[in-house]
Amino acid sequence: MDIALYSILSLRVAMAILFGFMLGFEREITGKIAGLRTHILVCTGSAVFTLLSIYGFKYITAEGAAGINDPARIAAQIIVGIGFIGAGTVMRQGSNVSGITTAATLWMSAAVGMACGCGMFFLGAIATISTLIILILIRNFERKFLLNRIFNVRHVEISFSCPTESIDEIHKIIEKNFSTIERIKKKPRDDNRVSMKINVATKKTITTVNQIFSTIDSLSSLEILEVQE
């Protein structure tokens, strides 16, 4: 392989990393189960498999044997293989299912990686930007015009601190009482406590939410606010 080919391979992998970072960053800051590293690896892995399909096997020859280089054979398996990773992000709690959007974003991340592997950077950029627009703008549209108006859902931010050993108990209480958890942020403190900020979407009133958390004796500095978006 010559220097020109090395440059092509490096550029395509680098672009896959960039686009995977952009998709993963949105999932990371919204506190989803598959975030920055997962999307970067899926996007980059798809690009590498695509590059192997195009360039790899034409250099593998056997004496006295002739074959046909079919770039689509390995690349086609990416579409099937990404389903197993996406399925791992989908969780069911009673009648509620979460993680489907993240699974779809991983699927799109694989598609963007394949586009980069083929050298179609414009297509990869358009797909990435379109996905971010859908994830951000459509989410806000759903919250303002669909969930809030049709189902009377309110968005609540709960801030508190608790001992480190109480985190599992608090997570169970949250999962029991709130089916839609939008974001969870944790920040360790020096006094063996953790500061937490949780955003949930719920039909419960602020008074009811306050009563749920007031029963937890280990909490301190409890603050509950309704977020107006």
N, C-alpha and C positions, 0 to 999 in steps of 0.2 A: 504494500500500500504506500502511496506517495503522500507528500505533505498536503497537497490539495484535498485529498480524501480525509486526512486527519482533521483538517480545518472544518470540513463539512460536518463530520461527525460531532466535533466539539461544539460547533455553533448550534446544531439541532438539539443536542442534549441540554445545552445552556438555556435555550429558549423554552424547552419543556420545564426546566426547573423554575424559570421565571413565571411562566403561566400557572404552574402548579402552586407556586407560592401565593399568587394573587387569589386563586380560588380557595386555598387553604386558610389564608389570613381572614377571610370573611367568616368562615366556619369557626375559626379559633376564637375570634373576638365575640362571637355570639354564644360561645360555650358549648358547642356541639361535641359529640363523642369522637368524631373523626375530624381532626383539625389540620394544622399546618404541615406537620411531617407526613401524615398519611397522604394528603393530596399531592404533595411534592413527589413522594415515592411512587404513587400510582401514575402520575403524569410522566415522570421520568422513565419508569419501568416500561410503560407503553411505547415511549419513543425508542428506547433501546431495543425492544422486541421488534419494532417496525424496522429499525436500522439493520438488525440481524437478518430480517426477511429480505431486505433489499440488497445488502452488501455482503453479509456474512458467508452464506453458503456457496456463493459463486467461487470462493477461494478454496473450498474444500473439494478436492478432486481425488478420485481413485484411479489407479492405473488400469487402463483397459475398459473403464466404465464411462458411460455418457449419461447425463441427466439434464433435466430442465429446471431452471431456477424460477420458482413460483413465489413472488413476494407476498402474495395474499395468504399463503397457507398458515404461517405463524401468526400474522397480524389478525387473521380472522378469529383465532382462539382467544385473543385479548378480550373480545366482546363477551365471550362465555365466561372466561376466568374472572372478570371483574365482578360478575354477579355474586360470587362467593364472598368477596370482600364487602360488597354493598349489603348483602344479607346480614352480615355481622353487626351492622349499625342500626338495624331495625329492631326495635324493642316493643313488646306489648305489655301493657299494664291494665288488666281488666278488659274493658271495651275500647281502650285508647291505644292507638299505635303511634309511635314516634320514631323518627330517624329516617323516614322515607325520603325526605328532601335531601338529607345528607348522602343517602345512598345514590340518589339521582345526580348529585353533584360529583360524587366519585366516578360515576359512569361518564359524565361529561368531561371530567378530568382525564380519563383514559382516552376519550375521543380527541381531546386537545393534544395529548401526548403523541397519538398516532399522526395527527396533522403535522406536528413538529418533526417527527421522524421521517415524514415524506418531504420535508422542506417547505410545506405550505404554511408559512408563518402568518400570512395575512388571514387565512382561514382560522388558524389557532387564536390570533388576537381578537378577531370578531367574535368567535365562540366564547372566549373568556370574558370579554367585556359584556356580551349579551347575557351570559350567565350571572355576572355580578349585578347587572341591572335588574334581572328577574328576582334574584335573591333579596336585594335591598329594597327596591321600589315596590315590588309586588307585595312583599311582607308588610310594608307600611300601609299600602292600600288595603290589605286584608284587615289589618288592625283597626284602621280608621273607619272604613266603610262597610266591612262585612261582619267581623266578629263583634265589634262594639255595638253596632246598630241592630243586627239580627239576633244575636245571642246575649246581648247585654253583658258582655265580658269586660272586666276592668283589669288593668295592668298594675300590679302592686310590686313595690320594691321594699324588701325586708332587710334591714341592717342590724347586726348584733355581733357580740363576741361570746365565745364559749370555750371551755376547756378542750384541749385536743382529744381527750378520750371520749368526749360526748358527741363527736361529729357523726359517728355511725347512727347513734340513736336519733339525732336531729334529722339526718337524711331519711330515715324511715318515716318519721312524722311528716316530713315534707311530701314524700312520695305518696303517703296515704291520703293526704288532704288536698293535694294539688296535682291534677292530671297533666297540666301544661307548665313545664318549667322552662323558662326562656333563657335564663343565664344564671350561673353560679360563680362567684369570685371568692377566693380564699386568700388570706394574707396572714402567715404565721407571725406571732408576737414573741417578745423575749420572755414573757411571764408564763410560758407554756399554755398560752391561749391562742385562739385563732379568730381573726376578724372575718366575718362573712357578709356577703351582700348577695341576695337572691332576688331574681325577678321572676314573677309568675303571672300567668293569665288565669283569672278565676271569676266565677259568678258570685263568690262570697263577698259579703260586705267587709269594709275595713274593720268594723267592730268584731266580726266573726274571726277574721284573720288574727286580730290582736288577742282574742281569747285563746286561739290555738297555741300561739307562742307564749302567752303568759303562763301557761301551765308547765312550761319547761323551767325548772328551778335553776339550772346551770347557766342560763342566759344572763347577760348584762348589757347595758346600753342599747336596749331594744328600740328600734325606730321603724315605723311602718308608714309608707307613703304611697298614695295612688299616683301613678305616672300618667300625666296627660300628654298624649302624643298628637 
